Amino acid sequence: MDTKLKSTSHSVKRWQLSGTDYSARAETLFSTWTPLNDKTGNMQLFEERMNLVLHWFDLWTDRQRKHLLYSLLTRCTKPQLRYCRDLLIETLPVTQVDFTSVLPRFLSLYVMSFLSPRDLCSASQVSWHWRVLTEQDCLWAGRCIRRGWFLPYTPVEKEYGAWKNHYVSCVSTLDLLTPREAAEQYGTLNRPSTGATEEEEERRKERRVRQMIRDKLQEEKRTSIRTRRAWGGGGSTQTGRPGSGLTFSSSPSLSWPPRTAASSSLSLSLDSPRTAAPSSDRVQTSSPRSERLKASGALSSFTYRPAPPHTAPPIHRPSPALLLLISDRIPAYELLLCGVKAGVIVVLYDHRGTLSALLTQAERAISGQRVQRLGLVAPGGTDEIQLLHSSFLSERTLLTPDHRDFWEKLSGWVAPAEDGGGIDMFSPLAASASGVALVQTLSTLTGLEVRAPTGLATGSFQNILSEWSGGAVCSGLSDQQPAAPALRFMCESVLRGWCTQAQWMEEALREMRGRLGAQLQRVSLQARGRALGHCLWENVCLEELCVSEDLKEALTEGLTALTRQDETRPLEFLAVFLTRWSEEKGGGGEGQWKNKGGDLSVAAHNSQKRLSRIPDLPQEVLDWRGAVARELHHSECVYVGRLGAVLKVYQEPLTAALNSNRAILSHADIHIVLSPVMHILELNRVFQVDLQARLQQWDAEQCVGDVFVKLCSKLRVYTNYLNNYTTALCTIDKCREAKPAFRAFLKRADRTLATHMLSLQELLLCPVWRIQEYVTLLQALSVHTQPGHPDHTHLSSALNTLLRFIAFIQKLKRSSERDGALEETQQMIQGCPRLSESNRQLIITQDAALLRSPDEQIPDSFRTYEQVSDVSFFLFNDALVLTRRTVQHTPFTLAHQSAHTFVASVALASLTVREITHSRYVSHAFVLEGPCRSWVCATERGEEREHFLSVLRSAITSALRGHE
């Protein structure tokens, strides 16, 4: 058998073919075990052999089984291995796993960064791997630096745990006071410290005086060294030895500024008479200050011969500057910038920033010097100030940690109150009880005098031109000139022009920003605003338009008469008219030229006569309630006149054209646009008559609160008007574009004398302005009305109702601004997904450059970058949109336009920010890391990067807090 097998080729394979698993029709080859074409036979053989292998597997030991599994897995492909992995996970699911072994290292550190120091120490005891993670410097360095605990050395590259050990050592040696012990030691806001006695206060004053003297002496030494003559030069002979050629020249005498009563002790100590005994007849008597300088080690110069006396110029320290904070939310803020006086440090800040960014900007502006007074110009009313977009300053929010820390640090840069330091608020806080409480609380917190306008003038920003609160805010008494605090910061002509015309100047400046923004984009926001303000002020020249009331009345009458006449020579007509007007006013008569003025001049004259019937306020005692009531009635007459202009100039002609079958607008459009105004006019005419009746019988006990309560009971008319206001504006715009007749009608009617030089859209905005004026005047009445007055209850009730209505108006305004910004951004970005979602609002936009590094393995400090493209960031409260920005220049001009293309959108909850250290290769750069990719970007200026990252971090924190 063996010989036969050896002599025959392929004997083994032939023997295998003789088995039962061979079929002649299977068409097999000698090197195969299974048929190639017969699937049924193939599956049968596969199952038989698999059962045989499994039978052997059951008989094998555990070691043999593992060896077989290892052999099989090493021969499997990757898809087969993944299948095995999924099968094992399904059979034995994972219930517990160490997240530090699964997540990347930076994610594990990010999770641990939310733990407290005590929890980090506990986590370090879990395992060696956890201990290495919890002792990383990135977790402990920030905690130490925020508390001012800095390492005295720089850790080496392989060293870790240095910051943790430093933190533990600092905490173990920390002197901790409980809240009760801290209150007893330092006092609280409402109760000063009881531990400070008069003797301790006197000792502190003495220490301050001695420190001041030492500073003066040191400054005098430095001055004497800089100004003394060279060796052998002349010097002033003060004292010397008898019989010797040496004469000594002491330092020049100190020039002390005049002292106030608070510093009388210093003046007495410095000017007390002392005389030094001369050593001989030739020795001159030294002054007390020279003796004191010699005793303190002042340097002297000497010569070989006497010289004429030489006195160094006295030291003149510059007076402390003024610091003015201006929000870019203020309309026409460019005018304020161009009107700032010399010696005033201006900080124009972005209202979309944070308190810390504003504090850093102010600190950088003053450069370590102390300012005399601090001014704040920001949007606000009589009870709160909108310091930032999401930060309101009121009595309720002042004592929050952020606001309190901000004002404590800011007031530390202002001179003390005894030296004239203080804070000037350009909002009428002194016109309401809550505003007065805010002023008093802020004064207590900062230790400075806080002043604000009383708000007795209505208009754009004319509250600033009214009386300011002084020493007696509650009584309303002030010995200062009106607007005197504001005039310390700005020129009077610019301030008055801005206060009266800010809303209209904003329209012109908005156009100028669009036209000249391309040429001024590389300069700072403050320099750009100052340039635009100077350009507008020099071209408008508002200070030259200030004319007397008689001249304004004469011009009004003359222009009105000119519109009634068919004159071919208008200038000659006006010249004759004004000449006759002057003669008639001087003679007291009423001539035929005045009668040519028409119905409008007669109506104006009758209105003046009606106003003259209101009795003058009593002058023996300053009646602030009467002054406010008179201002209320005067402004109400102006308001009703503007609403009447809507009826006379717009509704009556449009209705007459509709009735004569020459319709300019349809009946539905007229009803939508003008019908709500008519309801308001009827309501306010009744209110005006009631006010006039009360003023005709005015005395100290007269009441106007019940008239306001009657008006507030019908505020539903104003609510319907505001709900229809947006629809009315859209209807006007649609009809103006679609109907040429209506467009021509508006061109004839808008901005005429009959409409008070206002357009229809501006007249429709008057009810919104009037509600705010009501609140201002009511708060002024409440401040100057005693609690026992019969009018106090009604005033409080009406004020609370109008404040709730103001909140409703602000809500509508914010919603309209948010929707407008989202719609504008949607149209600006090509290919952008839908942005209009509930509660989404645009926070800030920022231009930057997108960078790329050729090698990501190089450390950041040595890595080089190249610019890929220009990008823009649109930051919303829940997402960050990245766009590619392309600039298109117009031929033969300097103008250009920017186009944005959508690139990516990242949710703020999954976005992290990291700054790149400034190096010789890159500056002002930062990294935005999303869940899928990251972007390296750089701004043009460092201030832009700081501001944008500050706002972005604040938005990320708010988004994470919202998810929690």
Protein Blocks (a to p, Z undefined) as FASTA:
>chain_A
ZZmmmmpghklmmmmmmmmkbcfklopafkbfbdfklmmlmmmmmmmmmmmmmmmmmmpc
fklmmmmmmmmmmmpcfklmmmmmmmmmmmmccfbdcfklmmcfklmmmmmmmpcfklmm
mmmmmpmmlmmmmmpfklmmmmmmmnopacfbdcdfklghklmmmmmmmmmmpccddfkl
mmmmnopfklccfkbcfklmmmmmmmmmmmmmmmmmmmmmmmmmmmpccehiacddfbdc
ehiabdcddddddddddddfklmmmmmmmmpccddddfbfklccddfklmmmmmnopacd
ddfbdcddddddddddddddddddddfkbghklmmmmmpcehiacddddfklcfklmmmm
mmmmnnopacfbdcddddddfkbccfblmlccdfklmmpmklmmmmmmmmmmpccfknop
acddfbffklpfklmmmmmmmmmmnopacdddehlagcjklmmmmccddfblmnopafbd
ehklmmmmpcfklmmmmmmmmmmmmmmmmmmmmmmmmmmmmpcfklmmmmmmmmmmmmno
mmlmpccfklmmmmmmmmmmmmmpccfblmlmmmmmmmmmmmmmmnopacfklmmnojml
mmmmmmmmmmmmpccddfkbccfklmmmmmmmmmmmmmmmmmmmmmmmmmmmmmmmmmno
pafbdfklmmmmmmmmmmmmmmmmmmmmmmmmmmmmgcfkbcfklmmmmmmmmmmmmmmm
mmmmmmmmmmmmmmmmmmmklmmmmmmmgopfkloopafklmmmmmmmmmmmmmmmmmmm
mmmpcfklmklmmmmmmmmmmmmmmmmmmmmmmmmmmmmmmmmmmmmpghiacfbdghia
cfbdcdddddddfblkbcfklpccddfbdcdddddfkbccdddddddddehiabdcdddd
dfbdcdfklcccddddddfkbghiacdddfkbccddddfbfklmmmmmmmmmmmmmmmmm
mmZZ
